[in-house]
Amino acid sequence: EKAKLKIFLSKQCERVCLTTDTWTSIQNLNYMSLTAHFIDNDWKLQKKILNFSQTTGHSGELIAKHVEACLNNWELK
């Protein structure tokens, strides 16, 4: 599915907007999700979750590192 989504992103969008969400579970574990929002070639709003992972905290520096690693992994600039 990831390979299909990479192809879709490379063909259907030139730019993406990103949103992140972080939270702490009841077990005191930290999580973060990264979602890409974009308009496809048919002018329809799309949103795709690019990453959902456990993190060690909610600091801006840590979030930035996770976002950068995810974008590099998806080959998004």
VMD Tcl script that draws the C-alpha trace (Angstrom):
set ca {
  {0.00 0.00 0.00}
  {2.88 2.34 0.75}
  {4.33 1.87 -2.73}
  {0.91 2.60 -4.27}
  {0.55 5.74 -2.18}
  {4.04 6.94 -3.16}
  {3.10 6.60 -6.84}
  {-0.24 8.32 -6.22}
  {1.46 11.24 -4.44}
  {4.04 11.65 -7.19}
  {1.33 11.76 -9.88}
  {-1.59 13.46 -8.12}
  {-0.06 16.35 -6.20}
  {2.66 18.94 -6.41}
  {2.32 20.31 -2.89}
  {1.04 18.98 0.41}
  {0.03 20.57 3.67}
  {0.95 18.65 6.78}
  {-0.73 18.28 10.13}
  {0.63 16.50 13.17}
  {-1.10 15.31 16.26}
  {0.55 14.08 19.43}
  {-0.96 12.55 22.53}
  {-0.17 10.44 25.54}
  {-1.99 7.15 26.07}
  {-3.48 5.97 29.33}
  {-0.36 3.78 29.69}
  {1.73 7.02 29.58}
  {3.14 6.27 26.09}
  {3.59 9.14 23.60}
  {2.34 8.88 20.02}
  {2.43 11.08 16.94}
  {0.63 10.99 13.61}
  {1.50 12.88 10.42}
  {-1.17 13.53 7.79}
  {-0.73 15.01 4.30}
  {-3.59 17.09 2.84}
  {-3.65 18.04 -0.84}
  {-5.84 18.73 -3.85}
  {-5.63 15.99 -6.50}
  {-5.77 16.42 -10.29}
  {-9.59 16.24 -10.16}
  {-9.68 19.13 -7.63}
  {-10.78 16.84 -4.80}
  {-9.40 17.29 -1.31}
  {-7.38 14.26 -0.26}
  {-5.88 13.38 3.09}
  {-3.53 10.50 3.73}
  {-1.92 9.38 6.97}
  {1.81 9.15 6.29}
  {2.99 8.05 9.71}
  {1.76 6.86 13.07}
  {4.46 6.12 15.59}
  {5.41 6.04 19.21}
  {7.67 8.91 20.31}
  {9.64 9.79 23.41}
  {7.97 13.18 24.00}
  {6.07 16.17 22.66}
  {8.84 18.77 22.30}
  {9.01 20.82 19.11}
  {12.53 19.56 18.36}
  {11.48 15.93 18.66}
  {8.38 16.45 16.52}
  {10.48 18.22 13.86}
  {12.92 15.29 13.74}
  {10.05 12.81 13.30}
  {8.45 14.94 10.56}
  {11.77 15.30 8.73}
  {12.46 11.55 8.89}
  {8.95 10.76 7.64}
  {9.18 13.20 4.73}
  {12.56 11.77 3.73}
  {11.11 8.26 3.92}
  {8.20 9.29 1.63}
  {10.61 11.22 -0.66}
  {8.62 14.43 -0.16}
  {10.49 17.73 -0.28}
}
mol new
graphics top color blue
foreach p $ca { graphics top sphere $p radius 0.5 }
foreach p [lrange $ca 0 end-1] q [lrange $ca 1 end] { graphics top cylinder $p $q radius 0.2 }
display resetview
